[in-house]
Amino acid sequence: MEALGVRNIVKQFPNVLANDNVTLSIQEGEIFALVGENGAGKSTLMKIVYGLYTPTSGEIYVFSKKEDIKTPEDSIKLKIGMVHQEFMLIPRFTVTENIVLGDEPRKGFLFDYSRAVKEVKELSDKFGLKIDPTEKVENLPVGIQQRVEILKILRRGAEILIFDEPTAVLTPEETEELFKTLRALKDNGKTIVFISHKLNEVMEIADRVGVMRKGKLQGIVNKTETNERELALMMVGRDVVLEVPEADVKRGEEVFSVSNISVKNPKGLLSLKVVSFSVYSGEIVGIAGVEGNGQAELVNAILGFWKPVSGKISINGEEIKLITPYNMRTKGMAYITEDRKRRGLVLPFKARENVIMGQHTLYPFSNKGVLNDKEIDTFATKKLQEFDVRPLDICSKAESFSGGNQQKLILAKEMSMKHNFLLASQPTRGLDVGATEFVYRMLVEEKKKGIGILLISLELTEIMGLSDRILVLYNGEIVGEVTPNETNEEELGLMMLGLKRKEKVQ
């Protein structure tokens, strides 16, 4: 029986045809993967199903019955739930308050918070998504926030569950646990739509795969009758090989260092403990580790958001006494953030404004406090073309771009600034295979220019492929330093779990 069907869906935005006459049928009890490049229209299509967007034309069928879905409330009543790529959480609320919001257990007329906490804990234990029910969401790293979103939809008991890039911020271990959950849901008769850029995950979890490109459905294939290369070809229109370009670059002078840094988290616990390392010109140093082992504390200390309790940070041999984002940038640091909404972009601003941010007071964009619109427009157009940001509209607001294109807009902004050290935190999060290939190429180009790069990533293949040296963080400490040619993912995994230590590379 058909669980979800869309017929001739068209969605026209002011300058973009996001969905171009899309028709597909998803069967009850299957895991259906929807793949495509950033901006291909897959998330837009599912947001129409969920009631966040109204289609320009077309019809939606739920369990073979035509439905008029205008709001998320309509879809929830029809047993449809959606976990979004960009989180729909209230930062100041606790995990429990976010998960039960709109469906709070009550004792009489009052919100029964204790009962809600118990329910959330039982739910998290049931699905293997460990979480502190009483912690405020604003204090959680991105990966844990994603768990809150997943638990929120699981609590609603939807029959049709739409997951938009649910593994984008999960570790391999967490992803495998999620897949166990999805398979269990399928075994219980649930229907799952799985939107992802990760073709290896699609091949592992999906029954069938629908491929979109430039708003159109390119085709639907059975997983058993295709492979990653064919799917990538359908997505991008050309062969894509995720290989890191060769770059034989001689390591230069030290451009960045941390010395005996210790940092406390918002709970006052010492979560980064006496960490020291250096990054040199023309090299990429990778930080590997299961999320929650000190990466967030390291990034926040480097940016000046959290003050270290001890240690020092230096750029180009100069200790930075007052660590702030502005001071770090003026000393030569660029920063690719994993959290594009909160730290990477000003979403209500246009693309042209975002791409010059940080340089807006400098010539030729500004002269004596007056912005030069012609220079800004020329520069912004060039950068959007260079970084393949879609749509190519410098006057579109950043909030109107897909998540992946927002990330590419950040790359365009940061890599065009004057810098010799680049902090790249999850630089390919949410990007499709074509865009990921592009980011890899850009990072290698930065390396060739003599830029020192600190790469923090949950993707071990990314760490192994790009890094010249790899530091492994476990429980706030560096427990190993290796080079890719002398280790493998299995050994890294053991170090990430604290089961093995390895001395520093000489």
C-alpha positions as CSV (number, residue, x, y, z in Angstrom):
1,M,0.0,0.0,0.0
2,E,1.2,3.5,-0.8
3,A,2.0,5.4,2.4
4,L,3.0,8.7,0.8
5,G,2.5,10.0,-2.7
6,V,3.2,13.3,-4.4
7,R,1.7,14.0,-7.8
8,N,3.0,16.7,-10.2
9,I,4.4,18.9,-7.4
10,V,5.6,22.3,-8.5
11,K,7.2,24.8,-6.1
12,Q,8.1,28.2,-7.6
13,F,10.0,30.7,-5.4
14,P,10.6,34.3,-6.7
15,N,13.8,33.4,-8.6
16,V,14.0,29.6,-8.3
17,L,11.9,26.7,-9.5
18,A,12.6,24.4,-6.6
19,N,10.4,21.5,-7.6
20,D,9.6,20.9,-11.2
21,N,6.6,18.6,-11.7
22,V,7.8,15.9,-9.2
23,T,5.8,12.7,-8.9
24,L,6.8,9.8,-6.7
25,S,5.3,7.0,-4.6
26,I,6.6,5.7,-1.3
27,Q,5.3,2.4,0.0
28,E,4.2,1.6,3.5
29,G,6.9,0.0,5.6
30,E,9.9,0.9,3.4
31,I,12.9,3.1,3.9
32,F,13.0,5.4,0.9
33,A,16.1,7.5,0.4
34,L,15.9,10.9,-1.4
35,V,19.3,12.1,-2.6
36,G,20.5,15.0,-4.6
37,E,22.9,18.0,-4.6
38,N,22.3,21.0,-2.3
39,G,19.5,23.0,-3.9
40,A,18.2,20.0,-5.8
41,G,14.8,20.4,-4.2
42,K,14.6,17.3,-2.0
43,S,14.2,19.1,1.3
44,T,11.7,21.6,-0.3
45,L,9.6,18.6,-1.5
46,M,9.5,17.1,2.0
47,K,8.8,20.5,3.6
48,I,5.7,20.7,1.3
49,V,4.6,17.2,2.6
50,Y,5.2,18.4,6.2
51,G,3.2,21.6,5.6
52,L,6.0,24.1,6.0
53,Y,5.6,25.2,2.3
54,T,2.5,25.4,0.1
55,P,3.0,23.9,-3.4
56,T,2.5,26.1,-6.4
57,S,0.6,23.2,-7.8
58,G,0.2,19.4,-7.4
59,E,-1.3,16.9,-5.0
60,I,-0.3,15.0,-1.9
61,Y,-1.7,11.5,-1.0
62,V,-1.3,10.0,2.5
63,F,-2.2,6.3,2.7
64,S,-3.8,6.5,-0.7
65,K,-6.1,9.4,0.3
66,K,-5.7,12.9,-1.2
67,E,-5.0,15.4,1.6
68,D,-4.8,19.2,1.8
69,I,-1.8,19.8,4.0
70,K,-1.3,23.5,4.8
71,T,0.5,23.4,8.2
72,P,2.7,21.1,10.2
73,E,-0.3,20.6,12.5
74,D,-2.1,19.1,9.5
75,S,0.7,16.7,8.8
76,I,1.1,15.7,12.5
77,K,-2.6,14.8,12.6
78,L,-2.0,12.6,9.5
79,K,0.8,10.8,11.5
80,I,3.7,12.5,9.5
81,G,6.7,13.7,11.4
82,M,9.9,15.4,10.3
83,V,13.4,15.8,11.7
84,H,14.9,18.9,10.1
85,Q,18.5,19.4,9.0
86,E,18.5,22.8,10.7
87,F,17.3,22.3,14.2
88,M,13.8,23.5,15.4
89,L,14.7,23.8,19.1
90,I,14.3,26.5,21.7
91,P,17.9,27.0,23.1
92,R,16.8,28.3,26.5
93,F,14.5,25.3,27.1
94,T,15.8,22.0,28.6
95,V,16.0,18.8,26.5
96,T,12.8,17.6,28.1
97,E,10.9,20.8,27.5
98,N,11.8,20.8,23.8
99,I,10.9,17.1,23.3
100,V,7.4,17.3,25.0
101,L,6.6,20.9,23.7
102,G,3.0,20.9,22.6
103,D,2.3,17.5,24.2
104,E,3.2,18.0,27.8
105,P,2.2,15.4,30.4
106,R,0.1,17.1,33.1
107,K,-0.9,16.6,36.7
108,G,-4.2,18.3,36.8
109,F,-3.8,21.7,35.1
110,L,0.0,21.8,35.7
111,F,2.9,20.6,33.6
112,D,4.2,17.4,35.2
113,Y,7.9,18.0,34.6
114,S,9.2,15.1,36.6
115,R,7.0,12.7,34.6
116,A,8.2,14.3,31.4
117,V,11.9,13.8,32.4
118,K,11.2,10.2,33.1
119,E,9.5,9.7,29.8
120,V,12.4,11.3,27.9
121,K,14.9,9.2,29.8
122,E,13.0,6.0,29.0
123,L,12.7,7.1,25.4
124,S,16.4,7.9,25.0
125,D,17.3,4.6,26.7
126,K,15.0,2.7,24.4
127,F,16.5,4.0,21.2
128,G,20.1,4.2,22.4
129,L,20.3,8.0,22.1
130,K,21.9,8.9,25.4
131,I,21.1,12.4,26.6
132,D,20.7,14.5,29.8
133,P,17.0,15.3,30.0
134,T,17.5,18.3,32.3
135,E,20.3,20.1,30.3
136,K,19.5,23.3,28.5
137,V,19.7,22.9,24.7
138,E,21.9,26.0,24.4
139,N,24.7,24.2,26.3
140,L,24.7,21.2,24.0
141,P,27.0,20.5,21.1
142,V,25.5,20.2,17.7
143,G,25.5,16.4,17.6
144,I,23.6,16.2,20.9
145,Q,21.0,18.8,19.7
146,Q,20.4,16.5,16.7
147,R,19.5,13.7,19.1
148,V,16.9,15.9,20.8
149,E,15.3,16.4,17.3
150,I,15.2,12.7,16.7
151,L,13.8,11.9,20.1
152,K,11.1,14.6,19.6
153,I,9.8,12.9,16.5
154,L,10.0,9.4,17.9
155,R,7.9,10.5,20.9
156,R,5.1,11.6,18.5
157,G,4.6,8.1,17.3
158,A,4.4,9.1,13.6
159,E,3.6,6.4,11.0
160,I,5.6,8.3,8.3
161,L,8.9,9.7,9.5
162,I,10.9,12.1,7.4
163,F,14.6,12.5,8.3
164,D,16.4,15.4,6.7
165,E,20.2,14.7,6.9
166,P,19.8,13.0,10.3
167,T,23.4,11.7,10.4
168,A,25.1,14.9,9.4
169,V,26.5,15.5,12.9
170,L,26.6,12.0,14.3
171,T,29.7,9.9,14.8
172,P,29.9,6.5,13.0
173,E,28.9,4.7,16.2
174,E,25.9,7.0,16.7
175,T,24.9,6.6,13.0
176,E,25.0,2.8,13.4
177,E,22.7,3.1,16.5
178,L,20.4,5.3,14.5
179,F,20.3,2.8,11.7
180,K,19.3,0.1,14.2
181,T,16.5,2.3,15.3
182,L,15.3,3.0,11.7
183,R,15.4,-0.8,11.0
184,A,13.4,-1.4,14.1
185,L,10.8,1.2,13.1
186,K,10.6,-0.3,9.7
187,D,10.0,-3.8,11.3
188,N,7.1,-2.2,13.2
189,G,5.5,-1.1,10.0
190,K,6.7,2.6,10.0
191,T,7.5,4.3,6.7
192,I,10.7,6.3,6.6
193,V,11.9,8.9,4.1
194,F,15.7,9.3,4.5
195,I,17.2,12.5,3.0
196,S,21.0,12.2,2.8
197,H,24.1,13.3,0.9
198,K,26.1,10.3,2.1
199,L,25.7,7.7,-0.5
200,N,27.4,5.0,1.5
201,E,24.7,5.4,4.1
202,V,22.0,5.4,1.5
203,M,23.3,2.1,0.2
204,E,23.3,0.7,3.7
205,I,19.9,1.7,4.9
206,A,17.6,2.3,2.0
207,D,15.2,-0.1,0.1
208,R,14.8,2.3,-2.8
209,V,16.4,5.6,-3.8
210,G,15.0,8.6,-5.5
211,V,17.5,11.0,-7.1
212,M,16.8,14.7,-7.7
213,R,18.7,17.2,-9.7
214,K,17.9,20.9,-10.3
215,G,14.3,20.4,-9.0
216,K,13.5,17.4,-11.2
217,L,13.2,13.7,-10.2
218,Q,15.9,11.9,-12.2
219,G,14.6,8.4,-11.4
220,I,13.9,5.9,-8.7
221,V,16.1,2.7,-8.3
222,N,16.2,-0.3,-6.1
223,K,19.3,-0.3,-3.9
224,T,20.1,-3.8,-5.0
225,E,20.3,-2.7,-8.6
226,T,22.6,0.3,-8.3
227,N,25.8,1.5,-6.7
228,E,27.3,4.7,-5.3
229,R,29.0,5.7,-8.6
230,E,25.7,5.5,-10.5
231,L,23.8,7.5,-7.9
232,A,26.5,10.2,-7.9
233,L,26.3,10.4,-11.7
234,M,22.5,10.8,-11.5
235,M,22.9,13.5,-8.8
236,V,25.6,15.6,-10.4
237,G,25.5,14.7,-14.1
238,R,29.1,13.6,-14.1
239,D,31.4,11.2,-12.5
240,V,32.4,12.2,-9.0
241,V,35.4,10.7,-7.2
242,L,35.9,11.7,-3.6
243,E,39.7,11.6,-3.7
244,V,41.9,14.3,-2.1
245,P,44.1,15.9,-4.8
246,E,47.8,15.3,-4.4
247,A,49.7,18.2,-2.7
248,D,53.4,17.8,-2.1
249,V,53.9,20.9,0.1
250,K,57.0,21.5,2.2
251,R,56.1,22.3,5.8
252,G,57.0,25.8,6.8
253,E,57.1,27.8,10.0
254,E,54.7,27.5,12.9
255,V,51.6,29.6,12.3
256,F,49.5,28.5,15.3
257,S,49.9,26.8,18.6
258,V,48.2,26.0,21.9
259,S,50.3,25.4,24.9
260,N,49.0,23.6,28.0
261,I,45.4,24.7,27.4
262,S,42.7,23.6,29.9
263,V,39.1,24.6,29.5
264,K,35.9,24.1,31.6
265,N,32.5,23.5,30.0
266,P,29.4,25.5,31.0
267,K,28.8,23.0,33.9
268,G,32.2,23.9,35.4
269,L,33.8,20.6,34.6
270,L,37.3,20.4,33.2
271,S,36.7,19.0,29.7
272,L,39.9,20.0,27.9
273,K,43.0,19.0,29.9
274,V,46.5,20.4,29.4
275,V,46.4,20.2,25.6
276,S,49.4,21.3,23.5
277,F,50.1,21.2,19.7
278,S,51.3,23.3,16.8
279,V,50.1,23.9,13.2
280,Y,52.7,24.8,10.6
281,S,52.5,26.6,7.3
282,G,51.5,24.3,4.4
283,E,50.1,21.4,6.5
284,I,46.7,20.1,7.6
285,V,46.5,18.9,11.2
286,G,43.4,16.8,11.8
287,I,41.6,16.4,15.1
288,A,39.8,13.1,15.4
289,G,37.5,12.0,18.2
290,V,34.0,11.0,19.2
291,E,31.9,14.1,19.6
292,G,31.9,15.5,23.2
293,N,35.5,14.7,24.0
294,G,36.8,18.3,24.0
295,Q,36.4,19.5,20.4
296,A,33.8,22.1,21.3
297,E,35.9,23.4,24.2
298,L,39.0,23.6,21.9
299,V,37.1,25.6,19.3
300,N,35.5,27.9,21.8
301,A,38.8,28.6,23.5
302,I,40.5,29.4,20.2
303,L,37.7,31.8,19.3
304,G,37.6,33.4,22.7
305,F,34.1,32.4,23.5
306,W,35.3,30.4,26.5
307,K,38.2,31.5,28.6
308,P,40.9,28.9,29.3
309,V,41.6,28.2,32.9
310,S,45.3,27.8,32.0
311,G,47.6,27.8,29.0
312,K,48.2,30.2,26.1
313,I,47.3,30.5,22.4
314,S,49.7,32.0,19.8
315,I,49.5,33.0,16.2
316,N,52.7,33.4,14.2
317,G,54.7,33.1,17.4
318,E,52.8,35.9,19.1
319,E,50.8,35.0,22.3
320,I,47.3,36.4,22.1
321,K,46.7,38.0,25.5
322,L,43.1,39.0,24.8
323,I,41.4,36.3,22.8
324,T,38.4,37.4,20.9
325,P,37.1,36.5,17.4
326,Y,38.1,40.0,16.2
327,N,41.6,39.8,17.6
328,M,42.2,36.3,16.2
329,R,41.0,37.4,12.8
330,T,43.2,40.5,12.7
331,K,46.2,38.3,13.6
332,G,45.5,36.1,10.5
333,M,42.9,33.4,11.4
334,A,39.9,32.4,9.2
335,Y,37.2,30.2,10.6
336,I,34.8,27.7,8.9
337,T,32.1,26.9,11.5
338,E,30.0,23.8,11.9
339,D,27.1,25.9,13.1
340,R,26.3,28.1,10.1
341,K,23.1,29.7,11.5
342,R,24.6,30.9,14.9
343,R,28.2,31.7,13.9
344,G,28.6,31.6,10.2
345,L,26.1,33.9,8.6
346,V,23.6,36.7,9.4
347,L,20.6,35.0,8.0
348,P,18.4,38.0,7.3
349,F,21.3,39.7,5.4
350,K,21.7,39.2,1.7
351,A,24.4,37.0,0.2
352,R,26.3,40.1,-1.0
353,E,26.4,41.4,2.6
354,N,27.4,38.1,4.1
355,V,30.2,37.4,1.7
356,I,32.1,40.7,2.5
357,M,31.4,40.5,6.3
358,G,34.6,41.1,8.1
359,Q,36.0,43.1,5.2
360,H,33.1,45.5,4.9
361,T,35.2,48.4,6.5
362,L,38.1,47.8,4.1
363,Y,38.9,49.3,0.7
364,P,37.6,48.8,-1.9
365,F,34.3,47.8,-0.3
366,S,34.3,50.9,1.9
367,N,35.8,54.3,1.7
368,K,35.6,56.7,4.6
369,G,32.6,54.8,6.0
370,V,30.7,54.7,2.7
371,L,30.0,51.3,1.1
372,N,30.9,50.9,-2.6
373,D,27.9,48.9,-3.9
374,K,29.5,48.4,-7.3
375,E,32.6,46.8,-5.9
376,I,30.6,44.7,-3.4
377,D,28.3,43.4,-6.2
378,T,31.2,42.6,-8.5
379,F,33.1,40.8,-5.7
380,A,30.0,38.9,-4.4
381,T,29.0,37.7,-7.9
382,K,32.5,36.4,-8.5
383,K,32.6,34.6,-5.2
384,L,29.2,33.0,-5.6
385,Q,30.3,31.7,-9.0
386,E,33.7,30.6,-7.8
387,F,32.2,28.6,-4.9
388,D,29.2,27.4,-6.9
389,V,26.6,28.9,-4.5
390,R,23.0,28.2,-5.8
391,P,21.0,30.1,-6.7
392,L,23.5,32.7,-8.2
393,D,21.6,35.6,-6.7
394,I,23.6,38.0,-4.6
395,C,20.5,39.7,-3.4
396,S,18.9,36.6,-1.9
397,K,18.9,36.5,1.9
398,A,21.1,33.9,3.4
399,E,18.2,32.3,5.2
400,S,16.6,31.4,1.8
401,F,19.6,29.2,0.7
402,S,19.7,25.5,1.4
403,G,22.0,24.4,4.3
404,G,24.7,23.2,1.9
405,N,24.7,26.4,0.0
406,Q,24.8,28.4,3.2
407,Q,28.0,26.4,4.0
408,K,29.5,27.3,0.6
409,L,28.7,30.9,1.2
410,I,30.7,30.7,4.5
411,L,33.6,29.2,2.6
412,A,33.5,32.0,0.1
413,K,33.5,34.6,2.9
414,E,36.3,33.0,5.0
415,M,38.7,31.9,2.2
416,S,38.6,35.4,0.6
417,M,39.9,37.1,3.8
418,K,43.6,37.7,4.4
419,H,44.8,34.8,6.6
420,N,47.6,32.3,7.1
421,F,45.8,30.0,9.6
422,L,42.4,28.3,8.9
423,L,40.3,26.7,11.6
424,A,37.9,24.3,9.8
425,S,35.3,22.7,12.1
426,Q,33.1,20.2,10.2
427,P,33.7,22.0,6.9
428,T,31.7,19.5,4.8
429,R,28.8,19.0,7.2
430,G,25.6,18.8,5.2
431,L,27.3,18.9,1.8
432,D,26.6,16.6,-1.1
433,V,29.2,14.6,-2.8
434,G,29.9,17.3,-5.5
435,A,30.2,20.1,-2.9
436,T,32.3,17.9,-0.6
437,E,34.7,17.2,-3.5
438,F,34.9,21.0,-4.1
439,V,35.7,21.7,-0.4
440,Y,38.4,19.1,-0.4
441,R,39.9,20.7,-3.4
442,M,39.7,24.2,-1.8
443,L,41.4,23.0,1.4
444,V,44.2,21.5,-0.6
445,E,44.6,24.8,-2.5
446,E,44.8,26.6,0.8
447,K,47.5,24.2,1.9
448,K,49.4,24.8,-1.4
449,K,49.3,28.5,-0.7
450,G,51.1,27.9,2.6
451,I,48.1,28.2,4.9
452,G,48.2,26.2,8.1
453,I,44.9,24.3,8.6
454,L,43.4,22.8,11.8
455,L,40.7,20.4,10.6
456,I,38.2,19.2,13.2
457,S,35.9,16.5,11.7
458,L,33.8,13.5,12.8
459,E,34.4,11.9,9.4
460,L,37.4,9.5,9.7
461,T,37.7,9.1,5.9
462,E,38.0,12.9,5.7
463,I,40.6,13.1,8.5
464,M,42.6,10.3,7.0
465,G,42.4,11.7,3.5
466,L,43.2,15.3,4.2
467,S,45.5,15.4,7.2
468,D,49.3,15.4,7.3
469,R,49.1,14.7,11.0
470,I,46.3,13.4,13.1
471,L,45.7,14.2,16.8
472,V,43.2,12.0,18.7
473,L,41.1,13.6,21.5
474,Y,39.7,11.4,24.2
475,N,38.2,12.7,27.4
476,G,39.7,16.1,26.8
477,E,43.2,14.8,26.3
478,I,45.4,14.1,23.2
479,V,45.9,10.3,23.4
480,G,47.7,9.9,20.1
481,E,49.5,11.7,17.3
482,V,49.9,9.8,14.1
483,T,50.3,10.2,10.3
484,P,47.7,8.7,7.9
485,N,50.3,6.5,6.3
486,E,51.2,4.8,9.6
487,T,47.7,4.2,10.9
488,N,44.2,3.0,9.9
489,E,40.6,3.7,10.9
490,E,40.6,0.7,13.2
491,E,43.6,2.0,15.2
492,L,42.1,5.5,15.3
493,G,38.8,4.1,16.5
494,L,40.6,2.4,19.4
495,M,42.3,5.6,20.4
496,M,39.0,7.6,20.1
497,L,37.5,5.1,22.6
498,G,40.4,5.5,25.0
499,L,41.6,1.9,24.4
500,K,45.0,2.8,23.0
501,R,47.6,5.5,23.2
502,K,50.3,6.4,20.7
503,E,53.3,8.6,21.3
504,K,53.7,11.8,19.4
505,V,55.1,11.7,15.8
506,Q,58.8,12.7,15.8
